[in-house]
């Protein structure tokens, strides 16, 4: 069994009330880069492999057709471009990697390939690119789109996007850079070539006007868990970001990914999954439970509605008094939104024909929005036991993308100071920074 890799998901470390909870920063506020530099140093001392930032460029406005609830309660916003913050964190650390997210649905591959090349230089080979197919109307509207692109078409665009990025990263051969001080020749023109890409979505001449970076290709991460998303992962991803939601779903995802990898002629043993896992760890189980209860009390009904609607891309304020789960899922699909998440989980648990009331839905939604319906809670030994058992059951390739609903930075500090040392003492973790680059350090 391979060792467990640990990453921290900092995408929402400052939203959903974390900025105000016990253990949050006093005297520093998001987006003060000093907060992140200190967190990065703490995580690196623990041997965490990567700090990960998801992204979204729109303020949630699906709930009631308004962004007011999201603005008032800090739901999934503010969201800054974290590329400059990653650059700053890299100067405060030496080994830990950084994951950055951009949307292939809205962005252009030349811009992203150039930026990631530069960040890979700045971090000395510690950059991962999380490519996403966007499902949120608030993002689409900021890029001039009144409607979302069809689900499968978004993944077709993503695959072409990554193909263009990779061609650009390869358009200047590392061997082409000669830097001959005697003759004054900087590079060999034979190693620098256009890519002349003409596809359905992009036309790119190339080459990339940059020196190849330490990794040449940053680590590519992808998180699709639909059949089409898993097929995309198999075609290009170096690492998969998988969603929790129960062992049965995780094993199904792993099996589907393995089959898709074989279809692509790739070795399933070479591609790990980092399972998204929310954790509350305390010195005792009672301490952890107390902190969980504090999180539950912090949420408002409007905040829950804004969270659920934004992440599904569907306005749940329009739900009738009673409805059939299958009908709701069909309506979400018809809106080109995301049929997974809470609704997908409820369909899996109860069946498409199950009738649910609006109040029952929001009772489930409260636990889903807080993440407490799938949170590991306990003292370090309890949580470590659960992670080890889950790692073995789901294929023992990859590890965990850990998040916490607790205050920033105390929630992550306790992961670094309580949980990660417990796992390392057991010999459960992958070796601590065995290579020079993130790709080497995240090898399955």
C-alpha positions in Angstrom: 0.0 0.0 0.0 1.4 3.4 -1.0 1.7 6.2 1.6 -1.0 8.8 2.1 -0.4 12.2 0.5 -1.9 15.2 2.4 -2.9 18.5 0.8 -4.8 21.4 2.4 -7.8 23.0 0.6 -7.6 26.7 1.4 -10.2 27.7 -1.2 -12.7 28.9 1.5 -10.4 29.3 4.5 -11.8 32.9 4.9 -15.4 32.5 3.9 -18.6 31.0 5.4 -17.8 32.7 8.8 -14.4 31.2 9.3 -13.0 34.7 9.4 -14.9 35.3 12.7 -14.8 32.0 14.5 -12.8 31.2 17.6 -9.2 30.8 16.6 -9.4 33.2 13.7 -6.8 35.9 13.1 -6.9 39.0 15.2 -5.2 42.1 13.7 -4.9 40.5 10.2 -7.7 40.1 7.7 -8.1 38.4 4.3 -6.3 38.9 1.9 -3.2 39.8 4.1 -0.5 37.7 2.5 1.2 37.3 5.9 -1.6 35.1 7.0 -0.9 32.7 4.2 2.9 32.8 4.6 2.6 31.8 8.2 0.1 29.0 7.4 2.5 27.8 4.6 5.4 27.6 7.0 3.4 25.7 9.6 2.2 23.2 7.0 5.6 22.7 5.6 7.0 21.9 9.0 4.4 19.2 9.2 5.4 17.9 5.8 2.1 18.7 4.0 2.5 18.1 0.3 0.4 20.9 -1.2 -1.7 24.0 -0.5 -4.6 24.2 -2.9 -6.8 27.1 -4.0 -10.0 26.5 -5.8 -11.5 29.5 -7.5 -14.6 31.3 -8.8 -14.8 34.7 -10.3 -18.5 35.6 -9.6 -20.4 36.5 -6.5 -23.0 33.8 -5.9 -26.3 35.2 -7.2 -28.4 32.1 -8.0 -30.4 32.1 -4.7 -33.5 34.3 -5.3 -31.7 35.7 -8.4 -29.7 38.0 -6.1 -26.2 38.2 -4.7 -27.4 39.9 -1.5 -27.4 36.8 0.8 -23.9 35.8 -0.4 -22.6 39.3 0.2 -24.2 39.7 3.6 -23.0 36.3 5.0 -19.7 36.0 3.1 -20.8 32.8 1.2 -18.2 31.7 -1.3 -16.8 35.2 -1.5 -14.6 37.2 -1.6 -12.4 35.3 -4.0 -9.2 36.9 -5.1 -6.8 35.6 -7.8 -4.3 33.7 -5.6 -1.4 33.6 -8.0 0.4 36.6 -6.3 -0.3 35.0 -2.9 1.2 31.7 -4.0 4.3 33.6 -5.3 4.7 35.2 -1.9 4.2 31.9 0.0 6.8 30.3 -2.1 9.4 32.7 -0.9 8.6 31.8 2.7 9.0 28.0 2.0 11.3 25.6 0.2 9.4 22.3 -0.4 5.6 22.6 -0.2 3.7 22.7 -3.4 0.8 25.0 -4.5 -2.3 24.3 -6.5 -3.9 27.1 -8.5 -7.3 26.9 -10.3 -8.4 28.4 -13.6 -11.5 27.7 -15.8 -11.0 26.2 -19.2 -14.6 27.3 -19.9 -13.8 31.0 -19.8 -10.0 31.4 -19.9 -7.6 31.2 -22.9 -4.9 28.5 -22.9 -2.1 30.8 -24.0 -2.7 33.2 -21.0 -2.9 30.3 -18.5 0.1 28.4 -20.0 2.3 31.5 -19.8 1.2 32.4 -16.2 1.8 28.8 -14.9 5.2 28.7 -16.6 6.1 31.9 -14.7 4.8 30.6 -11.4 6.7 27.3 -11.9 9.9 29.4 -12.2 9.0 31.5 -9.2 8.3 28.5 -7.0 11.2 26.4 -8.4 9.0 23.7 -9.7 6.2 23.6 -7.1 3.1 24.5 -9.1 0.0 22.4 -9.9 -2.8 23.5 -12.2 -6.3 22.6 -11.3 -8.4 22.9 -14.5 -12.2 23.2 -14.0 -15.2 23.2 -16.3 -17.4 26.0 -14.8 -21.0 25.3 -13.9 -21.9 28.6 -12.3 -24.0 31.4 -13.9 -22.3 34.1 -11.8 -19.0 33.2 -13.4 -20.4 33.0 -16.9 -21.9 36.4 -16.7 -18.5 38.0 -16.0 -17.1 36.5 -19.2 -20.0 37.7 -21.5 -22.0 34.4 -21.4 -25.7 34.6 -20.7 -26.0 30.8 -20.6 -23.7 28.0 -19.6 -22.1 25.8 -22.2 -23.5 22.3 -22.5 -22.0 19.9 -19.9 -20.2 17.6 -22.3 -19.1 20.4 -24.5 -17.4 22.0 -21.5 -15.2 18.9 -21.1 -14.5 18.8 -24.8 -13.2 22.4 -24.6 -11.2 21.4 -21.5 -9.5 18.6 -23.3 -8.5 20.9 -26.1 -7.5 23.6 -23.6 -5.0 21.2 -21.9 -3.7 19.9 -25.3 -2.9 23.5 -26.2 -1.2 24.2 -22.9 1.0 21.2 -23.2 1.9 22.0 -26.8 2.9 25.5 -25.7 5.0 24.2 -22.7 6.8 21.9 -25.2 7.2 24.5 -27.9 10.6 25.6 -26.4 12.8 22.6 -25.8 14.9 22.7 -22.6 17.9 21.7 -24.7 17.3 24.8 -26.9 18.5 27.2 -24.2 22.3 27.2 -24.6 23.3 30.6 -22.9 26.7 30.5 -24.5 28.5 33.5 -23.0 31.5 33.1 -25.3 29.5 33.3 -28.6 26.5 35.3 -27.2 24.0 32.7 -28.5 21.1 32.4 -26.1 19.1 29.6 -27.8 19.1 27.2 -30.7 16.2 28.2 -33.1 15.8 24.5 -34.0 14.4 23.9 -30.6 11.8 26.7 -30.7 8.8 26.1 -32.9 5.2 27.3 -33.4 2.4 24.9 -32.4 0.0 26.0 -35.2 -3.0 24.8 -33.3 -6.4 25.1 -35.0 -9.2 23.3 -33.2 -12.9 23.7 -32.5 -12.4 26.2 -29.7 -8.9 27.7 -30.0 -6.5 28.9 -32.7 -3.0 29.4 -31.3 0.1 30.0 -33.3 2.7 29.7 -30.6 5.4 29.2 -29.5 5.3 30.2 -25.8 7.7 33.1 -25.5 9.1 31.7 -22.2 12.0 29.7 -21.0 10.9 26.1 -20.0 10.2 25.9 -16.3 11.6 23.4 -13.8 8.7 21.0 -14.3 8.2 22.0 -17.9 4.6 20.8 -17.5 3.1 21.8 -14.1 1.2 19.0 -12.4 -2.4 18.9 -13.8 -5.2 18.3 -11.4 -8.9 17.6 -12.5 -12.0 17.1 -10.4 -14.8 15.9 -12.6 -16.8 13.0 -11.1 -19.4 12.6 -13.8 -18.7 9.9 -16.4 -17.7 12.6 -18.9 -15.5 14.3 -16.3 -13.8 11.0 -15.3 -13.1 10.4 -19.0 -11.4 13.8 -19.2 -9.4 13.0 -16.1 -8.1 9.8 -17.6 -7.1 11.6 -20.8 -4.8 14.2 -19.2 -4.8 14.5 -15.4 -1.7 13.7 -13.4 -3.7 13.8 -10.2 -7.4 13.7 -9.5 -9.3 15.7 -6.9 -12.2 13.4 -5.8 -15.2 14.2 -3.7 -16.1 12.3 -0.5 -19.7 11.3 0.1 -19.2 7.7 1.2 -16.9 4.8 0.5 -19.3 3.3 -2.1 -19.1 6.4 -4.2 -15.3 6.7 -3.8 -14.8 3.1 -4.8 -17.1 3.6 -7.8 -15.1 6.7 -8.8 -11.8 4.8 -8.4 -13.1 1.9 -10.5 -14.4 4.1 -13.3 -11.2 6.1 -13.4 -9.1 2.9 -13.6 -11.2 1.7 -16.5 -10.9 5.0 -18.3 -7.2 5.1 -17.7 -6.8 1.7 -19.3 -8.8 2.8 -22.2 -6.4 5.7 -22.7 -3.4 3.3 -22.4 -2.3 4.7 -19.1 -1.3 2.8 -15.9 -4.0 3.2 -13.2 -1.3 2.8 -10.6 0.3 6.1 -11.7 -2.7 8.4 -11.1 -3.8 9.0 -7.5 -7.0 10.6 -6.1 -6.9 13.1 -3.3 -10.3 12.8 -1.6 -11.9 16.0 -0.4 -12.3 15.5 3.3 -13.4 18.0 5.9 -11.9 17.4 9.4 -12.4 18.7 12.9 -9.7 17.4 15.1 -9.4 18.2 18.8 -7.1 17.1 21.6 -10.2 15.1 22.8 -13.3 14.0 21.0 -15.3 16.2 23.3 -13.3 19.3 22.3 -13.8 18.5 18.6 -17.6 18.0 19.1 -17.9 21.4 20.9 -16.2 23.1 18.0 -18.6 21.3 15.5 -21.6 22.7 17.4 -20.2 26.2 17.2 -20.0 25.8 13.4 -23.7 24.7 13.2 -24.9 27.7 15.2 -23.0 30.1 12.9 -25.2 29.5 9.8 -28.3 31.4 8.7 -31.1 30.0 6.5 -30.4 32.5 3.7 -26.7 31.6 3.9 -27.5 27.9 3.4 -29.7 28.7 0.4 -27.1 30.9 -1.2 -24.4 28.2 -0.7 -26.5 25.3 -2.1 -27.9 27.3 -5.0 -24.5 28.6 -6.1 -22.8 25.2 -6.0 -25.5 23.5 -7.9 -26.1 26.4 -10.3 -29.9 26.1 -9.6 -32.1 28.4 -7.5 -33.5 26.2 -4.7 -35.7 29.0 -3.5 -38.1 28.0 -6.3 -38.7 24.5 -4.8 -42.3 23.6 -4.4 -43.7 22.4 -1.1 -43.2 18.8 -2.1 -41.4 17.3 -5.1 -39.9 14.1 -6.5 -36.1 14.0 -6.4 -35.8 12.7 -9.9 -37.8 15.6 -11.2 -35.5 18.1 -9.4 -32.4 16.4 -10.8 -33.9 16.5 -14.3 -34.6 20.2 -13.9 -31.0 20.9 -12.8 -29.7 19.0 -15.8 -32.0 20.9 -18.1 -30.5 24.1 -16.7 -27.0 23.0 -17.6 -26.2 23.1 -13.9 -24.6 20.5 -11.7 -26.8 17.4 -10.9 -24.3 16.1 -8.4 -23.7 17.5 -4.9 -26.5 17.4 -2.4 -29.2 16.4 -5.0 -27.0 13.6 -6.4 -26.4 12.3 -3.0 -30.1 12.3 -2.1 -31.0 10.5 -5.3 -28.3 7.9 -4.5 -29.6 7.4 -1.0 -33.4 7.6 -1.5 -33.9 6.9 -5.2 -35.2 9.2 -8.0 -38.9 8.4 -7.2 -38.6 9.5 -3.6 -40.9 12.4 -2.7 -39.4 15.1 -0.4 -40.7 18.2 1.2 -39.0 21.5 0.9 -38.3 21.6 4.7 -36.8 18.1 4.5 -34.5 19.2 1.7 -33.2 22.2 3.6 -32.7 20.1 6.7 -30.3 18.0 4.6 -29.0 21.2 3.0 -28.0 22.7 6.3 -25.6 19.7 7.0 -24.4 19.8 3.4 -23.6 23.5 3.4 -21.6 23.3 6.6 -20.0 20.0 5.4 -20.9 18.4 8.7 -22.7 15.6 7.0 -19.3 14.3 5.8 -16.9 15.6 8.4 -14.4 13.4 10.2 -14.5 14.4 13.8 -12.5 13.2 16.8 -9.1 13.2 18.5 -6.0 12.6 16.4 -6.0 8.8 16.8 -9.7 8.5 15.8 -9.3 10.6 12.7 -6.1 8.9 11.7 -7.8 5.5 12.1 -10.6 6.6 9.8 -8.2 8.0 7.1 -6.0 4.9 7.1 -9.0 2.6 6.8 -10.5 4.7 4.0 -7.2 4.9 2.1 -6.9 1.1 2.1 -10.5 0.6 1.1 -10.4 3.1 -1.8 -7.3 1.9 -3.6 -4.4 3.2 -1.6 -3.3 5.6 -4.4 -3.3 9.3 -3.5 -4.6 10.6 -0.2 -6.6 13.6 1.1 -7.4 17.2 0.3 -8.2 18.3 3.8 -10.4 21.2 4.7 -11.9 22.5 8.0 -14.9 24.6 8.9 -13.0 26.1 11.9 -11.3 29.5 12.1 -8.4 30.5 10.0 -5.6 29.7 10.9 -6.4 27.5 14.0 -8.3 24.8 12.1 -5.3 24.2 9.8 -2.8 24.7 12.5 -4.4 21.8 14.5 -4.3 19.6 11.4 -0.6 20.3 11.2 0.1 20.0 14.9 -2.2 17.2 15.9 -3.3 15.0 12.9 -0.4 15.0 10.5 2.1 14.1 13.2 -0.1 11.2 14.3 -0.2 9.9 10.8 3.5 10.3 10.4 4.3 8.5 13.6 2.3 5.6 12.4 4.3 5.4 9.1 1.1 6.1 7.2 2.3 9.1 5.2 4.2 9.2 1.9 7.9 10.2 2.3 8.5 13.8 3.3 9.5 15.8 0.2 11.7 13.1 -1.5 12.2 15.1 -4.7 12.9 18.6 -5.8 9.7 19.3 -7.7 6.0 18.9 -6.7 5.6 16.2 -9.4 8.3 14.2 -7.7 6.9 14.7 -4.3 3.3 13.8 -5.2 4.4 10.6 -7.1 1.9 7.8 -6.2 
